[in-house]
């Protein structure tokens, strides 16, 4: 078992990484079960694959689960399903001292976290992430949100969980596409500021994707240690350091918007294509070498992730994609910061990007220019 602390003063919590943790969940969750029950929010897919394991573990400790099962998919991060969840929690008479368990991927984690932050002005929640993407990224750091018509994650709050419990064994039930999408958030940490980890990813991605437990556990622990350090330093993105975690997301969210936030392009797939675009745009600006940009693109392409507009199934032109970017929550005084790179492991925040040039770059990139 690995334990990674997230040091945030009174809001500090631990990330526990343990193979088979779901089967021993009572060891970690019993202290949150007031009155011998826990409310568990999940989706239809995870309910079938993982809820019985969690239920069996808790029942051995005489803890009863009250399940709330929502539809699977990005569309669940909506006003409608937030209201549905809040009504269900109120019907179960959740109190401010109770803990809600978020059992699922990033959608469930984000939705439950946001609901917990506003229900009765704040109750508690625990993250039990069941996808690679959620385990290495969205379950850590307290960003919670739902989507709006205007864009992704535009309505939300910073609200930290009480615990993040990660069981790498749950990844065995995931489709390969889901694991690949999560891997994009793993390789991101190497591209931000850890070139040695990117080299490890190049050498070990096939093992990780094939289900090697050692490779998966190593990648998860290294990723969450990197994120925990950044979050502890810049919880609410006030100094700019936490913004580095958005590498690939400005481009990626625009691609997701163009594909309707649907299964056409999963979030991690959008991030993968966005990171490749960010490196190629950095090369276009003369910030990093064409060789580094090609190395990033080649790695993502080799493992089957989208790496350009065509492989992301995006049909919009550059101007339309930039129009999506104008709804980005990071807009400030009419300026959109971009994560660019001076090389692998040398990501930085740029505030002087010209959006018309971004549009021209996207059109040229599609044409192979």
N, C-alpha and C positions, 0 to 999 in steps of 0.2 A: 504494500500500500504506500502511495505517495501522498503527502499532504503539502499543499501550496497555500500559504496565507495571503490574503488580500488585505493589506494594511491601510485601513481607512478610519482609524480612531474608533469612535463609538459605532461606526458602521462596518467594522472589520468582520471578516468571515473566512472560512476555510474552503478550499477546493480539495476534495478527497478523490483520488484516482485509485480504484481497486478492481481488479479483475474479479467478476462474479459478485460485485457489490449489490446488485439488485436482489440476489438470492439471500443476502444478509442485510437487507435494508433496515430491518428492525433495530439492528445494532446502532444505526446512525439516526433513525427517525423516531424512535420511541419517545424521546424527550419532547417531541413536538406534538404528540398525540394527546390532546386534552380530552378528557372524558372517554378515552379508549377508542377514538376515531380519528381518521385523517381524510380530508377531502382531496381527491386526486383528479386533476384535470388533464385530459389526454385527447387524442383524436382517434378516429375509427381504425386507422392502420396500426397505431401503437397499442391500442386497446387489445387488438387481436394477438399481437406478437409479444408484448411485454407485460401487460397488466396482470395476467395470471401469475407470473413470477413474483411481482411485487405483492400481490394479494396473498399468495401462499406464505411469503416471508413474514408479512405483518400479522397474519392470522396466528402464526406460531407464537407470537408475542401478545395474543389476545387484543390485537388492534384491528378494528373494522374499517374497511375502505368505503367511502361515499364517492362513487365515480361520477364525473361529469364528462361526457364524451361528445366532442365536437367534430365537425367534418374535417377531413384532412385537406391540406392545400393552402397556398398563399392567400386565397380569397377569404379565409377565416380571420385574417387580421383586418377586421372591418368593424364599423360602428354596429352593424346588426349583430354580429357574433359577440362583440364586447357587451352589448346590452343583454344578450341571451345569457352570457356567462355571469354577469353581475346579478341578474334576476335569480339564476340558479343558486348562486352563493348566498344571497339573501334568504332564499327559501330554506336553505340548510342552516340558517341562523349563525353564519360565520361572525365571530366577534373579533375585535381589534387584536386580541392576544393570540388568535389562532394562526396556524400556518397552513397555507394552501400549497399542495405539491404539484409542480408543473412537470408532467411526465411526457416528454415529446421532443420534437426538434425546435428550431428557432421560432417557428410560428406560435406554437403553444407557449414556449418560454416568454416570448415578447408579450403575448396577449395576457397571460396569467400575471406577469410582472406588472403590467400597466393596470389591470383590474385591481390587483392588490394595493397598488399605490393610491388608488382613489376610493376604494371601498371603505366606507366609514372613516374616511380621511387617513386610511393606511392600516392594513393588516400585514401579516408576514407571509413570506413564501419561500419555498425551497426549489431549486432547479435540479431535476433529474434528466439531463439531456440524453437523447437517444439517437442522435445523428452525429456524424463526425464534425460537421459544421458547427452544430450547437455546442459540442464538447470543447472545441478549441477556440470558439469565438463568442457566439451570442449569449451563452449562459453565464459568461464572466463579465463583470464590469457594470451591471446595473442599467444598461440602456433598455428601455421598454417602450413599445410603440404599437400603433396600428397604422395601416395605410389609409390614404385619402385619394379622392379622384385625381387630385393635383400631383400626387407622387407617393413615394415609399417612405414609411416611418415618419410622417410629418406631424403626427399627433402622438405625444408620449411624454415620458418623464424619465429622469434618472432615479432609480429606486433599487437599492441593493438587496439581494437575497440573503437569507440567514445561513445558507449552506449550498454548495454545488457538489453533488455526488455523481461521479463519473464512473461508469462501468464499461470498459472497452468491449466486453463480450456482447453487448447489445448490438454492436455494429455487424455481427455475423448475420443478422436477419435483414440487413439493408440490401436493396438492389445496388448493383455496381455503380449505376449512374448517380445515386445519392451519395455514395462514398466518394466518387470522383469530385462531385460538387463540393463536398466538405474539404477535400484535399486542397482545393484552391485557397482556403483560409489557412491551411498549414503552411504552404509554400510562401504565402504572403509574409510570414514572420522572417523568413530568410531574405526576402527581397527588401524588407524595410531597413534592417540594420544588422543582419547576421549572415554574411556571405558563406560562412562555413556550414550553416544549417541549410542554406540553399544547395550547396554541394552535396550534403547528406541526402536531401530530397531527390536530387538527380540520381543518386546511386541507389536509393532505397524505395522510391515511389512504387515500383512494381511489387515489392514485398508487402508494403502497406496495403495496397489495393487488393492484393491476393488474399489478405486476411491474416498475415503474420502478426501474432499477438505482441511479440516483442517490438516490432517496428511501430505498430499502432500505439502502444503504450508510451514508447519513447517520444514519438511525434506529439502526442497529446500533452505529455508532461512538459516538454520543451516549449510548446506553444502557449500553454496556460501560464507558465512561469514568466514568459515574455510579456504576455498581456497583463498579468497581475502587477508586474513592476510598472508598466506604463499607466495603468489605472490608478495605482497608489500615488503616482507622481502628478497625475492630471485627471482627476475623477470626472470633471465636467467639461473637458476640452477648453479650459481657460488659458493654458499656457501654449497650446499648440502641439504638445508632444503626443497627446492622445489622438489628435487628428491624423497622425501617421498610420493609425490602424485602418483608415479609410482608403488606403491604396487600392486603386482599381474600382472603387465604389462610385465615384462621380460618373465615369464612363459607364460602369456596370448598371447603375440604377436607370440611366437613360435607355440602355438596351432593354432592361426589364420592362420599363414603361412602354416602349415601342411594341413589345410582345404581349402586353396586357397583363403583366404580373401573373403569368400562367405557367403551366408545365412545359410550355414551348421552350422556356429558358429558366432554369432553376437559379436561385439567387447566387449560389456558388459558381455556376457556369457564367453568369453575368460578371461576377468579380474576376474570374479567370480571363475572360475576354477583355475586361477593363484594365487589368494589369498589363496585358500584352500591349494594348493600345497606349497606356500611359508610358511604357518604355519606348515604344516606337515614336510617340510624339516627343518624348524627351530627346531621342536621337535626331529627330527632325529639327529641333531647336538647337542642336549642337551641345546639349547638356551631358549626354552619355554617348558611348560609342555604339555604332551600328552592330558591332559584334555582341555587346551585352544585350541589346534589344532582341537580336536574333536568338541568342541563347535562351532567353525567357520564353519567347514564342515557340521555339523548337521543343522545349521541355513540356509546355502545356499541350502542344499538338501531339507529342509522342504518347502521352497518356490518355488522349482522347477528350481533352477539354476544349471548349471553344476558344479561339485565339484571334478571331477577326470578326467583322460584321457578318460575313457569309456563314461561317460556322456557328454563329449565334442566332441565325435565322432572322436577322434584322434587315428589313427592306427600306427603312426610312433613309433619306439623304442627311447630309451633315447638318443642314439648317434645322430640320425637324428634331434631330437628336439634341442639338444645342437648346432648342426650345424646351425640351424636357428638363434639361439641366437647370434652367432658370427657376424651376420649382424646388431645387435642392435646398434642404434645410440649412446648409452651411452658407447660403448667400448672406452677405453683410455689406450694407451700403452700396448695393448694386454690383458688388464684386463677388465672383465665385472662386474661392481658393481651389487649387488643383494640387494633387500629390504627384510630383514628378521625381525623376531620379538622375543622379550624376553617375550612377553605375549600380551594379548589384550590391545590395546592402547599403545604399547611399540615397535613401528616399528623403525628400524634403518638401515643405509646403511652399507653394508659389502663389503669390497674390497678384501677379501682373500678367496673367494669361489673357490673351485677346480671344474672345469667343468666336469671332468671325474666322480667326485663323484655325481654331479647333474644328469648325465646320469644314473649312477647306481641307484640313488634314484628313478628316473622316472620309470625305469624298475621294481624295487621292488614295487613301489607304484601301478603300473598296476597289478602286480601279487598278490597284497594284502598282501605283506610281511611287 
